[in-house]
Amino acid sequence: MTTTTPAGGIRRFGNTDLQVSRLGYGAMELAGPPLGRDIAESDAVHFINGIVDSGITYIDTSIDYGRSERLIGKALAHRRGDCYLASKCACAVGVKGHGDKHEKHTYTCENVIAGIEQSLVCLQTDFLYVVQVHGDPTRKQLEGGGVIEALQKMKADGKVRCIGISSRLPKLADFVNADYFDLVQVPYSLLQRQNEDVIAALKQSGKAIVARGVTGRGAPAKNWETRPIGTVQGYVQDLWERAGLDDLLDGMSRLEFMIRFVLANDNIDVALVATTNRDHLLEDVALASKGPLDPVIVQAACDRLDAAGGGAGQGEYARGGPTPVA
């Protein structure tokens, strides 16, 4: 692994033997339009190397993220030992780019194995540290379609080190006692606390927790010109204002408050941030290096959000996939 100081500190990844940076990188914006910005391949390669140079050791991607896997594979082929690559399975195999419709997922043994093999080629690696089932399936779908058997086979064959799922409530709760998973990826931020209690239960069961949507796609810092995945237009701005969160900033930027709030939750092992702008990336790393928010401030924020309807178990996840970046 790289000798650069890990971004946000270092954390044991659940019950595994991996030691990961607390701040991770979510590579969806490397997909290209409409999920991400249009970025030249040479610029993307330079940017991806900068991710690792910044101290981030955990990079999360997916077949569903257009060019992302191929760009990461090209950029990091010469330094595979400097980072942990995490991808996803059950996605549509053989699809290049990303259409206007939400991704289709197929929960069969054959599709899972084909997807992992494709990711290994695209990422130019012999094995993946992490593979997660994508698309928020039910436990019955996974256990009845041979998905778990496929993942366990790839793990036994040495092509995958850790297996998990990307999920959310209500289906998320069914995986608390699923002992075949090493990790779970969950939407979680100051403005999306719906999964907070089940995250604690998952952590207690020994699973590593990866939080996505940590900055709400930067919505609070972008004057609400975009919105977090899973929310309807205007919801998070209204929640922020009703909770009076600006009163708690005490000189911090909204972005700093968002990142450090998630780092203050000790149940979160990796907090993913996403950008294709190097200055923004370095800002995220610098903010994470300040460490978690003070517990008193965290409690004050939670109390205000609880009263405003933004507490654990409150609010609903709006389906439909991500909106284009702003």
C-alpha positions in Angstrom: 0.0 0.0 0.0 1.0 3.6 -0.5 3.0 5.4 2.2 0.9 8.5 1.8 -1.0 9.4 5.0 -4.5 7.8 4.6 -7.2 10.4 3.9 -9.3 10.9 7.0 -7.2 8.4 9.0 -7.1 4.6 8.8 -9.7 2.0 9.8 -9.9 -1.7 9.9 -12.6 -2.8 7.4 -15.1 -4.6 9.5 -13.9 -8.0 10.5 -11.6 -8.3 7.5 -7.8 -7.8 7.5 -8.0 -4.7 5.3 -6.8 -1.4 6.6 -8.5 1.3 4.6 -8.6 5.1 4.5 -11.6 6.5 6.2 -12.3 8.7 3.2 -13.0 6.8 0.0 -13.7 7.7 -3.6 -17.0 6.9 -5.4 -16.3 6.7 -9.1 -19.8 7.2 -10.6 -18.9 10.7 -11.9 -16.2 9.0 -14.1 -19.0 7.4 -16.0 -19.2 10.4 -18.4 -22.5 12.1 -19.3 -25.3 12.0 -18.1 -24.2 10.6 -14.7 -20.9 12.6 -14.7 -19.1 15.4 -16.5 -17.5 14.9 -19.8 -13.8 14.4 -19.1 -11.0 13.6 -21.5 -9.3 10.2 -21.0 -5.9 11.7 -20.3 -7.3 14.1 -17.8 -9.2 11.2 -16.1 -6.1 9.1 -15.8 -4.2 12.0 -14.3 -7.1 12.7 -11.9 -7.4 9.0 -10.8 -3.7 8.9 -9.9 -4.3 12.0 -7.9 -6.9 10.2 -5.9 -4.4 7.7 -4.6 -1.7 10.4 -4.2 -4.1 12.3 -1.9 -4.1 9.4 0.6 -7.4 7.8 -0.5 -6.9 4.0 -0.6 -10.5 2.8 -1.2 -12.0 3.3 -4.7 -15.6 2.2 -5.4 -16.8 1.7 -8.9 -19.3 -0.4 -10.9 -20.0 -1.9 -14.3 -23.0 0.5 -14.2 -20.7 3.5 -14.1 -20.0 3.8 -17.9 -16.3 4.4 -18.5 -15.3 4.3 -14.9 -13.9 0.8 -14.6 -11.9 1.1 -17.8 -10.4 4.5 -16.8 -9.5 3.2 -13.4 -7.9 0.1 -14.9 -5.8 2.2 -17.3 -4.8 4.7 -14.6 -3.8 2.4 -11.8 -2.4 -0.7 -13.6 1.1 0.3 -12.6 0.3 0.8 -8.9 -2.3 -1.8 -8.1 -0.8 -2.3 -4.6 -1.5 1.3 -3.6 -5.3 1.0 -3.3 -8.3 -1.3 -2.7 -10.6 -1.6 -5.7 -14.2 -2.3 -5.0 -16.8 -3.0 -7.7 -20.3 -4.3 -8.1 -22.1 -7.3 -9.7 -25.5 -8.4 -11.0 -25.2 -5.4 -13.5 -25.9 -5.7 -17.2 -22.7 -7.3 -18.7 -21.3 -6.1 -22.0 -22.9 -2.7 -21.9 -20.7 0.3 -22.7 -21.6 3.8 -21.5 -24.8 4.6 -19.7 -28.2 5.1 -21.1 -31.0 7.4 -20.0 -32.8 4.7 -18.1 -31.9 3.2 -14.8 -29.6 0.2 -14.8 -31.0 -3.3 -15.2 -29.8 -6.0 -12.8 -30.1 -9.7 -13.1 -29.6 -11.9 -10.0 -28.3 -15.2 -11.4 -25.1 -17.1 -10.8 -24.1 -16.8 -14.4 -24.6 -13.0 -14.6 -22.7 -12.4 -11.4 -19.7 -14.5 -12.5 -19.7 -12.9 -16.0 -19.8 -9.4 -14.4 -16.9 -10.1 -12.1 -14.8 -11.5 -14.9 -15.6 -8.4 -17.0 -14.6 -6.1 -14.1 -11.3 -7.9 -13.7 -10.5 -7.3 -17.4 -11.6 -3.7 -17.3 -9.8 -2.9 -14.1 -6.7 -4.8 -15.3 -6.3 -6.8 -12.1 -6.2 -10.5 -11.1 -8.6 -10.0 -8.1 -10.9 -7.4 -6.6 -10.7 -6.6 -2.9 -14.5 -6.0 -2.8 -17.5 -7.0 -4.9 -21.0 -5.8 -3.9 -24.3 -6.9 -5.3 -25.9 -3.9 -6.9 -29.5 -2.8 -7.4 -31.1 -3.3 -4.0 -32.4 -6.8 -4.4 -34.3 -8.9 -1.8 -32.5 -11.6 0.2 -34.8 -14.1 -1.4 -33.6 -13.0 -4.9 -30.0 -13.5 -3.9 -30.3 -16.8 -2.2 -32.8 -18.3 -4.7 -30.9 -17.3 -7.8 -27.5 -18.6 -7.0 -25.9 -15.2 -6.4 -24.4 -16.0 -3.0 -23.0 -19.3 -4.3 -21.4 -17.4 -7.2 -19.8 -14.8 -4.9 -18.5 -17.5 -2.6 -17.1 -19.4 -5.6 -15.2 -16.3 -6.8 -14.0 -15.7 -3.3 -12.7 -19.3 -3.0 -11.1 -19.0 -6.4 -9.1 -16.0 -5.2 -10.8 -13.5 -7.6 -12.6 -11.7 -4.8 -11.5 -11.0 -1.2 -14.6 -9.5 0.4 -18.3 -9.8 -0.7 -21.2 -7.5 0.2 -24.2 -5.6 -1.0 -25.3 -2.1 -1.8 -28.7 -1.7 -0.2 -31.1 0.5 1.8 -34.2 0.2 3.9 -36.6 -1.6 3.9 -34.6 -4.5 2.3 -31.4 -3.5 4.1 -32.7 -4.8 7.5 -33.0 -8.4 6.1 -29.2 -8.6 5.7 -28.2 -7.8 9.4 -27.8 -11.5 10.1 -26.6 -12.5 6.6 -23.2 -14.0 7.7 -22.0 -14.5 4.2 -21.5 -10.7 3.7 -18.4 -8.9 4.8 -19.7 -5.4 4.1 -22.7 -3.3 3.3 -22.8 -0.1 1.3 -25.6 2.3 2.5 -26.8 5.8 1.6 -26.0 7.9 4.6 -25.4 11.6 5.3 -26.5 14.5 7.5 -29.5 14.9 5.3 -30.2 11.2 4.7 -30.2 9.5 8.1 -33.0 7.0 7.4 -30.7 4.0 7.6 -28.8 5.1 10.8 -30.2 2.6 13.2 -29.8 -0.4 10.9 -26.3 0.7 10.1 -25.5 0.3 13.9 -27.1 -3.2 13.8 -25.1 -4.2 10.7 -21.9 -2.9 12.3 -22.7 -4.8 15.5 -23.0 -8.0 13.4 -19.4 -7.6 12.3 -19.9 -6.1 8.8 -17.9 -3.2 7.4 -20.0 -0.2 6.5 -19.4 2.0 3.4 -21.4 5.2 3.3 -22.4 6.7 0.0 -24.0 10.1 -0.7 -21.9 11.6 2.2 -21.9 15.1 0.8 -25.4 14.9 -0.7 -23.8 15.3 -4.2 -22.6 18.7 -2.9 -26.1 20.1 -2.8 -25.6 22.3 0.4 -22.4 23.7 -1.1 -23.9 24.3 -4.5 -26.8 26.4 -3.4 -29.1 23.4 -3.8 -28.6 23.3 -7.6 -28.4 19.5 -7.4 -29.8 17.0 -4.9 -28.8 13.7 -3.3 -29.7 10.5 -5.0 -33.0 9.2 -3.5 -34.5 12.6 -2.7 -37.1 14.7 -4.5 -36.5 18.3 -5.6 -36.3 20.7 -2.7 -36.5 18.1 0.1 -33.0 18.5 1.5 -33.0 22.3 1.3 -36.2 22.4 3.1 -34.9 19.9 5.8 -31.7 21.9 6.2 -33.6 25.2 6.7 -36.3 23.7 9.0 -33.5 22.2 11.2 -31.6 25.5 11.3 -28.3 23.7 10.6 -26.6 26.9 9.5 -26.8 28.0 13.1 -24.4 25.2 14.1 -21.6 25.8 11.5 -19.5 28.2 13.7 -17.3 29.2 10.8 -17.4 25.8 9.0 -18.5 25.5 5.4 -21.6 23.3 4.8 -19.4 20.8 3.0 -17.1 20.5 6.0 -20.1 20.0 8.3 -21.4 17.2 6.0 -18.2 15.3 5.8 -17.2 15.6 9.4 -20.7 14.6 10.5 -20.4 11.2 8.8 -16.9 10.7 10.1 -18.3 11.3 13.6 -20.4 8.1 13.2 -18.1 5.4 14.4 -20.2 2.8 12.7 -19.0 4.1 9.3 -15.8 2.6 8.1 -15.5 4.4 4.7 -17.2 7.6 3.7 -17.3 8.0 -0.1 -16.9 11.3 -1.8 -17.3 11.9 -5.6 -15.9 14.5 -7.9 -13.8 14.9 -11.1 -12.3 18.2 -10.0 -8.9 17.9 -8.4 -9.3 21.0 -6.3 -12.6 19.7 -4.9 -11.0 16.3 -4.1 -8.2 17.9 -2.2 -10.6 20.1 -0.3 -12.6 17.0 0.7 -9.4 15.3 1.9 -8.3 18.4 3.8 -11.8 18.6 5.5 -11.7 14.9 6.4 -8.2 15.4 8.0 -9.8 17.7 10.6 -11.5 14.6 12.0 -15.0 14.0 13.3 -17.3 16.8 14.5 -17.4 17.4 18.2 -20.0 15.0 19.8 -21.9 17.9 21.3 -22.3 19.5 17.8 -23.3 16.1 16.4 -26.0 15.6 19.0 -27.3 19.2 18.5 -27.6 18.5 14.7 -29.4 15.2 15.3 -31.8 16.7 17.8 -32.7 19.5 15.3 -33.0 17.0 12.4 -35.2 14.7 14.5 -37.6 17.5 15.3 -37.6 18.5 11.6 -38.4 15.0 10.3 -34.9 14.0 9.3 -34.0 11.5 11.9 -33.2 7.8 11.9 -36.0 5.9 10.1 -37.7 9.2 9.0 -38.2 10.1 5.4 -38.5 8.0 2.3 -36.0 7.1 -0.4 -37.2 8.3 -3.8 -36.5 5.9 -6.6 -35.4 6.8 -10.1 -31.6 6.9 -10.0 -29.3 9.9 -10.0 -30.0 13.2 -11.7 -27.2 14.7 -13.9 -24.5 16.5 -12.0 -24.6 20.2 -11.6 
